[in-house]
Amino acid sequence: MENFDTIILGGGPAGLSAAIYSARGNNSTAVIDINMFGGQPSNYLELENYPGFELIGGYDLMEKFENHADKFGVKKFPMQEIVSVDLKNKKFVTKENEFVAKTIIIATGASPMKLGIKGEKEFIGRGVSYCAVCDGAFYRNKTVAVVGGGNSAVEEACYLTKFADKVYVIHRRDTLRADKIVQDRAFNNEKIEFIFDSIPKEILGDDLVNTIVLENVKTKEITNLYTNGVFPYIGIKPNTNLFDGQLEQDERGFIVTDETMKTSVDGVYAVGDIRTTPLRQVITAASDGAVAAVYATKYIESLKETKV
């Protein structure tokens, strides 16, 4: 049985930031991840919106996060699949170990909903991106395609017009789901062209994306659309399967927290993309981690005072 003051589930920017602050608070701290550490940013080719780095590879930035955590003696458990969790008693089991803690910080993130078509996985980081804010600047003077019709898709399409010469919005229906004010903004943008009643069937390219294959859902006509980039915005889903039913979640499954990152379960905090938040970026995830670790430390101190 491994016993720690604080155990952090997830080794992305939120989890590693929490680990650094927790260890600096003189807490025995461990981070557990089903994969290697770094989270989604490790897959980003380059980042240019993290303060202090005009341009840095996603893997390189997360390596710095991990090295920083190492400096403070954080114990790491990569490649550990969690099979059961008891949040109330701060206990959980992986295929390799059993753990117990005084506080738990959940940082397992959220996953973009995938198109599920050929070429999508193969071209991630080489023309397929799920973050316009992260990667939009790399498509300056180029053509991109956004897939989706909700607020996120249309808002990100508008954002991409800051860089791209042409932005296609591909939607499977004949009307958008986005709020009217968002739609109006897009319809009035001369760089944006809408392709309705269409779904992507395949993404093609050489080293980089150059084509998306579309099917009209009404006529079944197949067309090839030239594009340098594909941005799917058909939604994200929180990685909460292990925690469902154990704490408060919103209607989409994201964990509800207060401003201290505390969940509805005492001693359990949630940070980063897995929680209800208005912005999902590396910098906000790191901020969440710092806040959670500080208040987790306060919680641990309160336990000591109670014993006295």
N, C-alpha and C positions, 0 to 999 in steps of 0.2 A: 504493500500500500504506500503510494507516494503522498506525502502531506505537505501542503504549502499554505502560506498566508493568503496569497492571491494566485488564482489560476486563470489564464486568459485563453479563451478558445478562439483561435484564429491568429495567423501571423502576418496579416497585411499591415498597412500603415496605421490603422486604428489600434490593432493589437500590439504592435511593436512599440508604438508611442506609449500605450498604457503600461507596457512592461518596463520601459525606461523610467517612467515616473513612479511606478510601484516600487521598483528596486531601489531607487534613490530615496524612497520613503522608508527604507530599512525593512522592507517586507520580503520574505522568501517568495520568489516569483517564478512561475513557469508559464511557458507558452506552448500550446499544443495545436498542431495543424494537420489536416489530412494530407496536405501536399508539402512541398518545400515552402520556406517562408518568402514573403514578398507580396502575396495576394495578386489581384488583378493588375496593379501597376507594373509588375514585373514583365507583363506581356506588351507594355507600351513601348513602341520603338523609341520615342523621345518625349520628354516633357519640357515645356518652356514656361509653365505657369506656377512652379513651386518656388517661393521666395528664396533668394540666395543662389539660385542656379539659373542662369539665362537659358541654358539648354543642357539637359542631362538625360541619358537613357533611363527608362523606367527600371530596368534591372539594376543599373548602377545606383540609382537613388535608394532602392529598397535594400541593396547590399549595405549601404551606409546606415540605414535604420537598424539593420540586424547587427552590424558591427558595434553600433552604439549600445545596443542592448547587451551584447557580450561584455562590454566594458564594465557593466554593473553586475555581472554575474548571474544574469537571467538564465534559468535552465530551459533548454529547448527540447521539444519532443516533436520533430517533424515526422511526416509520413505515418501518423497514428490515426486510425479510423475510430471515431467515437461510436460506440454501439448502444450506450444507454446513459441517460442523464437524470439525476434527481436534484433539481435546483433547490428545493426547500432545504434539503440536508447537505447541499454543496458536495454531492458525490457523483462521480461518473466513471464509466468504464470504457477503456479502449480495447482493441484486440490484444494489446501487449501489456497493459497495466491497469491498475485501479488507482483512482485519485480521490483525495478529499481536500477541501480548502475552507478557509474562513470567508472568503469572498470569491465570486466568479465574475469575470468580465467577458461578455459574449461579443465576439468580433468576427463572426463567421460570414458576414457580408451578404450580398445579394448578387444574383446572377442575371445578366441580360437574357431575356427570352430570345431564343435562337430562331432563325428562319427555317432551319432544318433542311437546307438545300445543298446540293453538291457545290463545292468551291468555297463555302462559307468558312469552314474551319481552316482549310488550307491557306486562305489569304488573310487570316487575322494578322494585323500588323503590317500587311503588305497591300492595303487597299480596303480591307474590311475593318471598321472601327465601330465601337459602341459608345464613343464619347466625342462629340463634336467640339466641346470646349477643350478637351485634351489635344485633339489631333487636327482641328480645323485649319490651323495656320499652315499645315503641310500641304494644303490643297489650294494654295494661292494661284490664281489664274488658271485653275483647272475645272473639270466638270465632275460633279458628285451626284449621287442619288441617295435620297432618304426614303426608307420604307416605313410606312405607318401613317395614321391619320389623326392621332390624338394630339393633345397639347405638346407633349414632349417632341414628337416628330416635327410638327409644324414650327414650334419655337426654335428647334435646333436647325431646321432648314433656313429660317431667317438669319440665325447666327452664322451659318456657313456662307451666306452671301457676302459677309465681310471679307471673305478670302476668295471663294470660288467665282469664276465667271458665270457658271451656270449650275443651278441646283434643280434637280428633278425630285418631285415628291410623288412616290408611288403608293397608291392606296387601293385596297381590294374592293372598296365600295364606291358609290357614285357621289357620296357626300362625306365631308370630313367630320370627325368626332370632336375636334378641337373647339374651344370656346370661340364665340363669334368674333370677339375682339382680336383673338389670335389669328383666326382665319382672314379677317380683313387686312391685317398687317401683311400676311403672306400674299394674298391676292393682289395687293397693291405694289408688290415688289417685282420689278421687271426682270429680275434675275431668276425668279422661280417659275417653273412650269409644272403643272399637275398632270399626272397620268392616272386616271381613275379606272375602276373596274379591272384592275390588273394585279397579278401576284408574281413575285420572282420565282423562277424555276431553277436557275443555275447561275453561278458567278464564274466568269472565265478570265483568263489572263496568261501572261508569261511569268516573269518574275513578279510583276505587279498586276493588279486588276485592270482590265481594259473594257470589259463588257458584262452587262447583266442581262440575262435572258428572261423575258416577261411573257406571261400568258394572260390574255384577256378572258376574264371569268365568264363573260356573256357569249362572246363569239368563238372562244377557244383559239383565237389567232395567236401565233407565236412570233415575237419580234425580238431583235437584238438591239439593246440600247448601249451606246458608247458611254463609258464613265470611267473616271480615274479612281473613284472611291464609292463604297457602299456603306451607308450608316443605317443599320436596322434599329428602329425605335418602336418595337411592338410591345414594349413593357419589360419590367424586371420582376423577379420574384425573390423574396428573402430566403436565405438558407436557414430555415427555422424548423425543419422537420423534427429535430430532436427535442425541441422545446415547446411545440404546439400543445396547448392545453395546460401548460404549467405556469403561464404568466400572461399578463394583458397584452393583446395584440389588436391592431386596427383591422378594418374590414379587408385589407389586402394581405394581412399576415405579418406586417412589420411590427416590431416590438415597440410598445409605447414606453417612453421614458419621461422623466422630468428634466429640469435644466442641469441637474447634477449627473445625469445619465442613469439614475436609479430606475429600476423596473418596479413592477408591482410586488416583487419578492424581495424581502429584506436581504441585503448583502449581495444582491445580483444586479449587475449593471450591463447595459448594452450600448455599443458604440459603432460608429461608421454606418455603412450602407444598410445594415440590418434593422436599424431603428427608424422611426418616423422622423424625417429631417427634410428641410426645404432644398438642400443642396448636397450633392454627393460628389465630393472631390477629395484628392489626397490630403490637401491642407485641412479641410474640415474634419476628415476622419482622424487625422493626427491630433487635432484639437479635442475631439470627443474623447480620445484615449487618455489625454492628459487630465481632463476634467474627471473622468471616471476613476482613474487611479488615485487622484487626490482624495476623492470622497470615499473610495474603498478603504483608503488608509484611515480616514476618520472613523469609518465604521469599525475597523479592527481595533482602534484605540478605545472605542466605546464598549467593545466586548471586554477589554481588559479592565475598564473602570467598573463594569457591572460585577465582575468576579471579585473585585476588591470590596 
